[in-house]
Amino acid sequence: TIVDSQNSFALLQGKQYSDPVAATLRALTENALDAHTQADRPSKIKLTLSPPNVMVTDEGLGISPDDFQNHFTKFFASNRTHSNQYHGFFGVGAKAPLSVASQFNVRTVHEGIAYSWVCSRGNPAPVATLVKSKPAAKEDVGTTIEIEQSHMDKSFSNMEMWAVRARELGALMPNAMDVNSN
């Protein structure tokens, strides 16, 4: 497994994507779909554009703190390489929001504990900081990734651009995703 986060992170920041907004939405929704597959839950994921924020929510099993550090700070370290039923398996998608924003928030519920994280561009690699953990409400499940407009790079902060890309993505996966745009 290649886990060279310093050089890989430089690649992500170096305009790897021809359309970073679409690539970010695609990566986050594919990871959410994979979370549903892993949890064997057929429910739809939610992509919400509620200016000034973009959120992708799944109802999966959540992410443990150890797995979180591995997935959100290391590149090419995926736990999905053992099956063809998953969309993502390169270990890059979880960091995609850092191609459009300096940081993003993650709220995940794993084994009854709600964790709140901030992921940010570090030097030389991404940094994941646990902000809070507390017992979750019984009905809380899954993970929500939130990108705040205030942290978006100026060229990616146009919410209409996000709405257009979200509608395009939703049209490709109508049975798997609900797109809400306020």
N, CA, C and O of each residue as an XYZ file, in Angstrom:
728
protein
N       0.839     -1.180      0.000
C       0.000      0.000      0.000
C       0.880      1.239      0.000
O       1.806      1.354      0.803
N       0.590      2.151     -0.892
C       1.314      3.418     -0.942
C       0.586      4.398     -0.042
O      -0.613      4.626     -0.204
N       1.308      4.980      0.906
C       0.698      5.943      1.803
C       1.628      7.155      1.895
O       2.024      7.555      2.991
N       1.970      7.728      0.764
C       2.838      8.901      0.705
C       1.956     10.141      0.679
O       1.693     10.709     -0.381
N       1.505     10.551      1.854
C       0.542     11.641      1.934
C       1.113     12.975      1.480
O       0.393     13.775      0.883
N       2.378     13.234      1.745
C       2.953     14.532      1.395
C       2.900     14.759     -0.116
O       2.378     15.784     -0.555
N       3.415     13.849     -0.909
C       3.414     14.023     -2.367
C       2.019     13.895     -2.951
O       1.681     14.593     -3.907
N       1.215     13.023     -2.395
C      -0.149     12.846     -2.894
C      -0.994     14.078     -2.626
O      -1.805     14.465     -3.468
N      -0.819     14.693     -1.479
C      -1.573     15.892     -1.137
C      -1.188     17.038     -2.070
O      -2.047     17.817     -2.482
N       0.070     17.141     -2.397
C       0.515     18.172     -3.336
C      -0.160     17.968     -4.691
O      -0.527     18.941     -5.349
N      -0.324     16.732     -5.109
C      -1.012     16.420     -6.366
C      -2.466     16.880     -6.305
O      -2.966     17.478     -7.258
N      -3.148     16.606     -5.194
C      -4.553     16.994     -5.035
C      -4.703     18.515     -5.087
O      -5.639     19.024     -5.704
N      -3.797     19.232     -4.451
C      -3.864     20.691     -4.449
C      -3.407     21.284     -5.777
O      -3.680     22.451     -6.056
N      -2.726     20.509     -6.587
C      -2.157     21.008     -7.835
C      -3.077     20.888     -9.028
O      -2.616     20.670    -10.148
N      -4.365     21.026     -8.805
C      -5.346     21.036     -9.893
C      -5.425     19.685    -10.607
O      -5.475     19.625    -11.836
N      -5.437     18.622     -9.836
C      -5.567     17.273    -10.388
C      -6.886     17.110    -11.134
O      -6.953     16.401    -12.139
N      -7.930     17.764    -10.644
C      -9.254     17.595    -11.231
C      -9.531     18.687    -12.254
O      -9.229     19.855    -12.011
N     -10.104     18.314    -13.401
C     -10.494     19.330    -14.384
C     -11.725     20.089    -13.898
O     -11.912     21.251    -14.260
N     -12.568     19.453    -13.086
C     -13.735     20.093    -12.498
C     -13.775     19.702    -11.017
O     -14.452     18.742    -10.651
N     -13.056     20.438    -10.166
C     -12.965     20.057     -8.752
C     -14.298     19.987     -8.023
O     -14.460     19.158     -7.128
N     -15.251     20.829     -8.379
C     -16.566     20.788     -7.714
C     -17.261     19.460     -8.024
O     -17.731     18.775     -7.115
N     -17.324     19.099     -9.303
C     -17.954     17.831     -9.688
C     -17.204     16.647     -9.090
O     -17.823     15.693     -8.621
N     -15.879     16.703     -9.102
C     -15.084     15.597     -8.554
C     -15.316     15.440     -7.054
O     -15.400     14.320     -6.551
N     -15.420     16.559     -6.342
C     -15.673     16.502     -4.901
C     -17.042     15.906     -4.614
O     -17.170     15.017     -3.772
N     -18.063     16.387     -5.309
C     -19.410     15.845     -5.110
C     -19.458     14.356     -5.454
O     -20.059     13.565     -4.727
N     -18.828     13.983     -6.556
C     -18.819     12.568     -6.965
C     -18.113     11.704     -5.917
O     -18.615     10.642     -5.549
N     -16.953     12.155     -5.437
C     -16.203     11.371     -4.450
C     -16.997     11.203     -3.155
O     -17.056     10.110     -2.590
N     -17.603     12.293     -2.694
C     -18.362     12.209     -1.443
C     -19.608     11.349     -1.581
O     -19.937     10.588     -0.672
N     -20.305     11.460     -2.707
C     -21.511     10.644     -2.882
C     -21.145      9.174     -3.083
O     -21.859      8.291     -2.608
N     -20.053      8.903     -3.772
C     -19.632      7.506     -3.929
C     -19.238      6.912     -2.582
O     -19.564      5.760     -2.298
N     -18.544      7.678     -1.754
C     -18.204      7.176     -0.417
C     -19.465      6.928      0.407
O     -19.535      5.954      1.157
N     -20.462      7.804      0.273
C     -21.723      7.617      0.995
C     -22.449      6.358      0.496
O     -22.991      5.593      1.293
N     -22.455      6.155     -0.811
C     -23.066      4.933     -1.361
C     -22.349      3.694     -0.839
O     -22.985      2.693     -0.510
N     -21.019      3.767     -0.766
C     -20.248      2.641     -0.228
C     -20.584      2.387      1.240
O     -20.613      1.237      1.680
N     -20.836      3.455      1.999
C     -21.216      3.294      3.410
C     -22.543      2.554      3.520
O     -22.723      1.730      4.416
N     -23.471      2.845      2.612
C     -24.759      2.132      2.614
C     -24.563      0.673      2.223
O     -25.190     -0.217      2.799
N     -23.704      0.430      1.255
C     -23.425     -0.951      0.847
C     -22.834     -1.724      2.016
O     -23.246     -2.849      2.299
N     -21.869     -1.119      2.691
C     -21.215     -1.773      3.822
C     -22.214     -2.066      4.943
O     -22.128     -3.106      5.595
N     -23.155     -1.156      5.165
C     -24.153     -1.330      6.230
C     -25.356     -2.148      5.774
O     -26.231     -2.470      6.579
N     -25.402     -2.483      4.491
C     -26.529     -3.205      3.908
C     -27.835     -2.445      4.133
O     -28.854     -3.017      4.520
N     -27.770     -1.126      3.876
C     -28.934     -0.248      3.999
C     -29.249      0.338      2.634
O     -28.400      1.010      2.048
N     -30.435      0.105      2.117
C     -30.784      0.573      0.772
C     -31.229      2.031      0.694
O     -31.499      2.521     -0.403
N     -31.313      2.736      1.815
C     -31.841      4.098      1.785
C     -30.954      5.039      0.975
O     -29.772      4.779      0.751
N     -31.562      6.132      0.549
C     -30.851      7.098     -0.282
C     -29.904      7.954      0.547
O     -30.146      8.231      1.721
N     -28.825      8.361     -0.098
C     -27.959      9.351      0.516
C     -28.560     10.726      0.249
O     -29.412     10.879     -0.627
N     -28.115     11.721      1.005
C     -28.644     13.074      0.845
C     -27.518     14.019      0.481
O     -26.490     14.074      1.157
N     -27.723     14.761     -0.594
C     -26.811     15.821     -0.978
C     -27.585     17.114     -0.798
O     -28.578     17.345     -1.488
N     -27.141     17.962      0.125
C     -27.874     19.175      0.462
C     -27.022     20.401      0.178
O     -25.892     20.517      0.651
N     -27.585     21.310     -0.602
C     -26.965     22.602     -0.847
C     -27.818     23.617     -0.123
O     -28.893     23.998     -0.586
N     -27.325     24.042      1.010
C     -28.052     24.997      1.837
C     -27.101     26.158      2.083
O     -26.414     26.211      3.103
N     -27.071     27.089      1.130
C     -26.068     28.165      1.235
C     -26.040     28.737      2.648
O     -27.073     29.097      3.212
N     -24.849     28.812      3.197
C     -23.567     28.744      2.513
C     -22.862     27.392      2.627
O     -21.634     27.354      2.559
N     -23.573     26.300      2.795
C     -22.930     25.009      3.009
C     -23.339     23.959      1.984
O     -24.418     24.023      1.394
N     -22.443     22.987      1.790
C     -22.694     21.808      0.968
C     -22.530     20.615      1.906
O     -21.516     20.501      2.594
N     -23.534     19.718      1.937
C     -23.475     18.563      2.827
C     -23.841     17.286      2.083
O     -24.746     17.270      1.249
N     -23.119     16.216      2.403
C     -23.453     14.882      1.912
C     -23.626     14.008      3.145
O     -22.739     13.934      3.996
N     -24.788     13.341      3.236
C     -25.128     12.544      4.415
C     -25.481     11.126      4.015
O     -26.220     10.901      3.057
N     -24.944     10.173      4.762
C     -25.310      8.775      4.550
C     -25.856      8.203      5.846
O     -25.793      8.843      6.896
N     -26.389      6.995      5.764
C     -26.908      6.293      6.935
C     -26.135      5.005      7.150
O     -26.704      3.963      7.473
N     -24.827      5.100      6.963
C     -23.958      3.934      7.128
C     -23.615      3.669      8.585
O     -24.289      4.148      9.497
N     -22.552      2.895      8.786
C     -22.134      2.471     10.119
C     -21.252      3.497     10.826
O     -20.865      3.289     11.976
N     -20.934      4.590     10.160
C     -20.043      5.577     10.748
C     -18.593      5.149     10.625
O     -18.281      4.089     10.082
N     -17.714      5.995     11.138
C     -16.277      5.764     10.999
C     -15.632      5.813     12.372
O     -15.807      6.784     13.109
N     -14.891      4.775     12.717
C     -14.196      4.749     14.008
C     -13.068      5.784     13.988
O     -12.592      6.149     12.913
N     -12.634      6.263     15.157
C     -11.537      7.232     15.189
C     -10.263      6.739     14.484
O      -9.611      7.511     13.781
N      -9.911      5.474     14.664
C      -8.711      4.951     13.996
C      -8.880      4.953     12.481
O      -7.988      5.386     11.752
N     -10.027      4.468     12.010
C     -10.278      4.473     10.570
C     -10.344      5.896     10.043
O      -9.911      6.168      8.923
N     -10.882      6.800     10.841
C     -10.994      8.188     10.404
C      -9.616      8.763     10.090
O      -9.409      9.343      9.024
N      -8.690      8.604     11.005
C      -7.333      9.121     10.783
C      -6.723      8.503      9.528
O      -6.050      9.192      8.762
N      -6.950      7.231      9.317
C      -6.399      6.550      8.144
C      -7.029      7.061      6.851
O      -6.315      7.339      5.888
N      -8.350      7.188      6.816
C      -9.047      7.575      5.582
C      -8.891      9.045      5.235
O      -8.831      9.398      4.057
N      -8.823      9.904      6.237
C      -8.862     11.335      5.961
C      -7.491     12.012      5.967
O      -7.399     13.198      5.649
N      -6.432     11.294      6.317
C      -5.105     11.918      6.299
C      -4.092     11.168      5.445
O      -3.013     11.695      5.172
N      -4.413      9.960      5.019
C      -3.481      9.174      4.211
C      -4.085      8.910      2.835
O      -5.291      8.707      2.696
N      -3.234      8.915      1.839
C      -3.669      8.643      0.474
C      -3.369      7.205      0.102
O      -2.385      6.622      0.555
N      -4.232      6.641     -0.730
C      -4.078      5.281     -1.253
C      -4.125      4.237     -0.152
O      -3.574      3.147     -0.301
N      -4.789      4.569      0.965
C      -4.978      3.630      2.066
C      -6.477      3.376      2.178
O      -7.164      4.015      2.975
N      -6.977      2.448      1.380
C      -8.409      2.163      1.340
C      -8.694      0.798      1.932
O      -7.896     -0.130      1.796
N      -9.837      0.681      2.589
C     -10.251     -0.634      3.091
C     -11.275     -1.267      2.154
O     -11.926     -2.246      2.519
N     -11.421     -0.720      0.957
C     -12.442     -1.213      0.033
C     -11.856     -1.929     -1.176
O     -12.559     -2.136     -2.165
N     -10.609     -2.302     -1.121
C      -9.959     -2.938     -2.264
C     -10.281     -4.423     -2.377
O      -9.923     -5.063     -3.366
N     -10.945     -4.967     -1.384
C     -11.206     -6.402     -1.359
C     -12.510     -6.813     -2.049
O     -12.834     -8.000     -2.086
N     -13.255     -5.858     -2.591
C     -14.544     -6.195     -3.195
C     -14.869     -5.267     -4.360
O     -14.527     -4.085     -4.342
N     -15.529     -5.815     -5.361
C     -15.964     -5.013     -6.504
C     -17.321     -4.352     -6.277
O     -17.819     -3.663     -7.167
N     -17.926     -4.544     -5.114
C     -19.244     -3.953     -4.867
C     -19.156     -2.494     -4.428
O     -20.184     -1.831     -4.283
N     -17.942     -1.986     -4.214
C     -17.767     -0.600     -3.782
C     -17.367      0.290     -4.947
O     -16.779     -0.170     -5.926
N     -17.699      1.584     -4.826
C     -17.340      2.569     -5.850
C     -15.913      3.051     -5.656
O     -15.124      3.079     -6.601
N     -15.589      3.426     -4.444
C     -14.271      3.989     -4.164
C     -13.342      2.941     -3.619
O     -13.727      2.139     -2.767
N     -12.118      2.941     -4.103
C     -11.143      2.009     -3.542
C      -9.716      2.503     -3.720
O      -8.769      1.756     -3.476
N      -9.548      3.754     -4.143
C      -8.201      4.282     -4.320
C      -7.677      4.985     -3.068
O      -6.471      5.200     -2.949
N      -8.557      5.347     -2.133
C      -8.110      6.038     -0.939
C      -7.822      7.509     -1.172
O      -6.967      8.093     -0.506
N      -8.541      8.117     -2.128
C      -8.342      9.528     -2.450
C      -9.597     10.352     -2.158
O      -9.484     11.501     -1.729
N     -10.771      9.802     -2.376
C     -12.026     10.551     -2.338
C     -12.332     11.287     -1.058
O     -12.892     12.382     -1.108
N     -11.986     10.732      0.088
C     -12.295     11.402      1.354
C     -11.583     12.740      1.480
O     -12.037     13.623      2.207
N     -10.472     12.891      0.777
C      -9.712     14.144      0.837
C     -10.116     15.119     -0.266
O      -9.605     16.239     -0.294
N     -11.009     14.736     -1.171
C     -11.392     15.584     -2.304
C     -11.871     16.977     -1.901
O     -11.576     17.931     -2.620
N     -12.601     17.151     -0.781
C     -13.016     18.514     -0.421
C     -11.846     19.486     -0.250
O     -12.020     20.697     -0.388
N     -10.669     18.965      0.047
C      -9.509     19.842      0.209
C      -9.002     20.385     -1.127
O      -8.107     21.229     -1.152
N      -9.566     19.906     -2.231
C      -9.216     20.482     -3.535
C     -10.014     21.756     -3.799
O      -9.692     22.509     -4.719
N     -11.058     22.004     -2.995
C     -11.893     23.197     -3.179
C     -11.988     24.073     -1.929
O     -12.462     25.207     -2.004
N     -11.545     23.562     -0.791
C     -11.691     24.302      0.469
C     -10.494     24.049      1.381
O      -9.834     23.014      1.288
N     -10.228     24.999      2.255
C      -9.103     24.856      3.180
C      -9.410     23.878      4.306
O      -8.499     23.326      4.923
N     -10.698     23.665      4.572
C     -11.100     22.693      5.585
C     -12.553     22.285      5.367
O     -13.300     22.951      4.650
N     -12.937     21.178      5.998
C     -14.322     20.726      5.982
C     -14.607     19.994      7.280
O     -13.691     19.575      7.989
N     -15.894     19.846      7.581
C     -16.330     19.229      8.833
C     -16.915     17.846      8.564
O     -17.523     17.599      7.522
N     -16.718     16.964      9.521
C     -17.290     15.617      9.434
C     -17.934     15.290     10.772
O     -17.315     15.421     11.828
N     -19.195     14.858     10.705
C     -19.877     14.341     11.886
C     -20.206     12.893     11.575
O     -20.874     12.596     10.585
N     -19.735     12.002     12.421
C     -19.970     10.587     12.179
C     -20.384      9.900     13.479
O     -19.868     10.216     14.552
N     -21.309      8.968     13.371
C     -21.764      8.198     14.528
C     -21.285      6.769     14.325
O     -21.642      6.104     13.353
N     -20.476      6.320     15.259
C     -19.922      4.966     15.190
C     -20.102      4.299     16.549
O     -19.633      4.796     17.573
N     -20.796      3.160     16.533
C     -21.039      2.364     17.741
C     -21.572      3.218     18.893
O     -21.117      3.110     20.032
N     -22.559      4.077     18.562
C     -23.254      4.842     19.578
C     -22.569      6.120     20.037
O     -23.077      6.801     20.927
N     -21.433      6.457     19.452
C     -20.715      7.683     19.813
C     -20.705      8.611     18.603
O     -20.366      8.195     17.495
N     -21.082      9.882     18.826
C     -21.039     10.895     17.770
C     -19.701     11.626     17.861
O     -19.338     12.166     18.905
N     -18.985     11.628     16.749
C     -17.685     12.295     16.672
C     -17.799     13.475     15.711
O     -18.407     13.362     14.646
N     -17.216     14.600     16.092
C     -17.148     15.769     15.210
C     -15.679     16.058     14.933
O     -14.878     16.225     15.853
N     -15.342     16.114     13.649
C     -13.971     16.311     13.200
C     -13.884     17.544     12.302
O     -14.866     17.937     11.673
N     -12.705     18.143     12.254
C     -12.376     19.151     11.253
C     -11.170     18.609     10.500
O     -10.152     18.260     11.099
N     -11.298     18.544      9.186
C     -10.193     18.127      8.320
C      -9.689     19.367      7.592
O     -10.479     20.147      7.060
N      -8.381     19.543      7.573
C      -7.834     20.756      6.972
C      -6.575     20.454      6.175
O      -5.940     19.410      6.321
N      -6.247     21.422      5.326
C      -4.990     21.346      4.592
C      -3.867     21.575      5.590
O      -3.767     22.634      6.210
N      -3.051     20.591      5.727
C      -1.888     20.745      6.584
C      -0.658     20.889      5.701
O      -0.753     20.873      4.474
N       0.458     21.025      6.320
C       1.701     21.088      5.566
C       2.665     20.127      6.216
O       3.188     20.436      7.287
N       2.921     19.002      5.637
C       2.795     18.701      4.207
C       1.606     17.832      3.838
O       1.434     17.509      2.663
N       0.777     17.440      4.806
C      -0.310     16.507      4.514
C      -1.583     16.947      5.239
O      -1.520     17.790      6.134
N      -2.743     16.385      4.863
C      -3.996     16.734      5.535
C      -3.940     16.445      7.037
O      -3.231     15.547      7.490
N      -4.704     17.230      7.790
C      -4.776     17.073      9.245
C      -6.232     16.838      9.622
O      -7.119     17.543      9.140
N      -6.487     15.854     10.477
C      -7.825     15.591     11.002
C      -7.792     15.828     12.511
O      -7.018     15.199     13.232
N      -8.640     16.741     12.976
C      -8.674     17.098     14.388
C     -10.032     16.733     14.973
O     -11.069     17.189     14.491
N     -10.017     15.914     16.006
C     -11.247     15.562     16.707
C     -11.652     16.752     17.568
O     -10.906     17.169     18.454
N     -12.834     17.294     17.305
C     -13.322     18.468     18.017
C     -14.163     18.062     19.222
O     -14.081     18.677     20.285
N     -14.974     17.014     19.042
C     -15.898     16.629     20.109
C     -16.326     15.184     19.909
O     -16.423     14.706     18.779
N     -16.579     14.497     21.004
C     -17.221     13.179     20.961
C     -18.188     13.113     22.131
O     -17.904     13.597     23.227
N     -19.341     12.499     21.871
C     -20.358     12.378     22.918
C     -21.285     11.229     22.538
O     -21.342     10.834     21.374
N     -22.010     10.695     23.512
C     -22.976      9.643     23.175
C     -23.999     10.183     22.171
O     -24.473     11.313     22.289
N     -24.317      9.363     21.202
C     -25.274      9.758     20.163
C     -26.691      9.393     20.578
O     -26.912      8.467     21.358
N     -27.639     10.140     20.040
C     -29.040      9.767     20.218
C     -29.261      8.422     19.535
O     -28.586      8.094     18.560
N     -30.186      7.666     20.042
C     -30.413      6.307     19.538
C     -30.683      6.281     18.033
O     -30.256      5.356     17.342
N     -31.392      7.294     17.523
C     -31.747      7.301     16.100
C     -30.635      7.842     15.201
O     -30.744      7.754     13.978
N     -29.564      8.400     15.780
C     -28.469      8.945     14.975
C     -27.608      7.835     14.401
O     -27.156      6.940     15.115
N     -27.389      7.914     13.093
C     -26.516      6.967     12.406
C     -25.783      7.710     11.295
O     -26.162      8.820     10.921
N     -24.744      7.094     10.780
C     -24.113      7.577      9.567
C     -23.125      8.713      9.728
O     -22.635      9.017     10.815
N     -22.859      9.327      8.578
C     -21.823     10.350      8.473
C     -22.329     11.511      7.636
O     -23.015     11.311      6.633
N     -21.988     12.727      8.052
C     -22.271     13.921      7.261
C     -20.964     14.666      7.031
O     -20.239     14.980      7.975
N     -20.677     14.942      5.775
C     -19.529     15.763      5.386
C     -20.092     17.130      5.031
O     -21.035     17.229      4.246
N     -19.521     18.183      5.605
C     -20.004     19.537      5.355
C     -18.847     20.437      4.932
O     -17.823     20.525      5.610
N     -19.037     21.098      3.799
C     -18.068     22.081      3.317
C     -18.725     23.448      3.442
O     -19.746     23.713      2.807
N     -18.144     24.306      4.254
C     -18.704     25.636      4.465
C     -18.157     26.599      3.411
O     -16.965     26.586      3.104
N     -19.027     27.418      2.871
C     -18.629     28.377      1.847
C     -17.501     29.277      2.336
O     -16.634     29.652      1.547
N     -17.494     29.628      3.612
C     -16.456     30.519      4.144
C     -15.056     29.911      4.070
O     -14.064     30.637      4.138
N     -14.966     28.580      3.930
C     -13.669     27.913      3.821
C     -13.323     27.521      2.384
O     -12.238     27.002      2.121
N     -14.250     27.771      1.456
C     -13.995     27.422      0.058
C     -13.013     28.403     -0.566
O     -13.017     29.593     -0.252
N     -12.168     27.881     -1.459
C     -11.305     28.759     -2.237
C     -12.213     29.669     -3.055
O     -13.290     29.256     -3.483
N     -11.791     30.870     -3.266
C     -12.634     31.884     -3.914
C     -13.223     31.394     -5.243
O     -14.391     31.650     -5.532
N     -12.435     30.705     -6.036
C     -12.921     30.270     -7.354
C     -13.969     29.155     -7.269
O     -14.574     28.809     -8.284
N     -14.196     28.590     -6.081
C     -15.176     27.511     -5.929
C     -16.323     27.887     -5.004
O     -17.097     27.013     -4.614
N     -16.459     29.158     -4.640
C     -17.454     29.552     -3.648
C     -18.809     29.945     -4.245
O     -19.714     30.334     -3.506
N     -18.962     29.849     -5.568
C     -20.224     30.166     -6.224
C     -21.198     29.005     -5.992
O     -21.021     27.921     -6.548
N     -22.214     29.234     -5.179
C     -23.136     28.157     -4.826
C     -23.979     27.697     -6.012
O     -24.414     26.545     -6.037
N     -24.217     28.546     -6.975
C     -24.967     28.121     -8.162
C     -24.177     27.064     -8.947
O     -24.762     26.131     -9.497
N     -22.858     27.213     -8.996
C     -22.016     26.214     -9.649
C     -22.182     24.861     -8.946
O     -22.277     23.827     -9.608
N     -22.217     24.866     -7.605
C     -22.418     23.632     -6.847
C     -23.804     23.048     -7.146
O     -23.950     21.835     -7.293
N     -24.814     23.913     -7.233
C     -26.179     23.448     -7.496
C     -26.277     22.780     -8.864
O     -26.921     21.739     -9.002
N     -25.645     23.369     -9.869
C     -25.662     22.787    -11.220
C     -25.008     21.409    -11.202
O     -25.554     20.448    -11.744
N     -23.833     21.318    -10.577
C     -23.123     20.027    -10.527
C     -23.922     18.998     -9.724
O     -23.940     17.819    -10.077
N     -24.574     19.431     -8.659
C     -25.374     18.512     -7.838
C     -26.557     17.977     -8.631
O     -26.858     16.785     -8.566
N     -27.227     18.841     -9.375
C     -28.357     18.386    -10.207
C     -27.880     17.406    -11.273
O     -28.553     16.410    -11.540
N     -26.746     17.670    -11.876
C     -26.203     16.751    -12.884
C     -25.899     15.394    -12.273
O     -26.215     14.358    -12.859
N     -25.289     15.398    -11.104
C     -24.963     14.147    -10.424
C     -26.227     13.418     -9.988
O     -26.323     12.199    -10.128
N     -27.196     14.160     -9.459
C     -28.462     13.557     -9.046
C     -29.198     12.916    -10.205
O     -29.848     11.885    -10.029
N     -29.108     13.513    -11.397
C     -29.749     12.946    -12.581
C     -29.105     11.615    -12.965
O     -29.768     10.748    -13.534
N     -27.824     11.449    -12.659
C     -27.132     10.200    -12.965
C     -27.473      9.087    -11.987
O     -27.376      7.908    -12.327
N     -27.876      9.459    -10.759
C     -28.152      8.475     -9.718
C     -29.483      8.754     -9.031
O     -29.517      8.885     -7.807
N     -30.579      8.848     -9.779
C     -31.848      9.262     -9.156
C     -32.367      8.291     -8.098
O     -33.054      8.712     -7.167
N     -32.058      7.021     -8.217
C     -32.558      6.051     -7.252
C     -31.679      5.923     -6.023
O     -32.054      5.265     -5.053
N     -30.508      6.550     -6.058
C     -29.575      6.405     -4.951
C     -29.399      7.676     -4.138
O     -28.817      7.647     -3.054
N     -29.908      8.812     -4.667
C     -29.580     10.074     -4.024
C     -30.733     11.057     -4.084
O     -31.429     11.170     -5.093
N     -30.918     11.764     -2.980
C     -31.842     12.911     -2.940
C     -30.988     14.170     -2.953
O     -30.073     14.311     -2.141
N     -31.288     15.094     -3.882
C     -30.596     16.361     -3.953
C     -31.543     17.452     -3.495
O     -32.618     17.640     -4.063
N     -31.129     18.168     -2.458
C     -31.914     19.270     -1.925
C     -31.113     20.548     -2.108
O     -29.971     20.646     -1.657
N     -31.713     21.519     -2.766
C     -31.064     22.799     -2.989
C     -31.975     23.895     -2.502
O     -33.093     24.050     -2.995
N     -31.501     24.661     -1.532
C     -32.305     25.759     -0.964
C     -31.943     27.074     -1.594
O     -32.515     28.106     -1.242
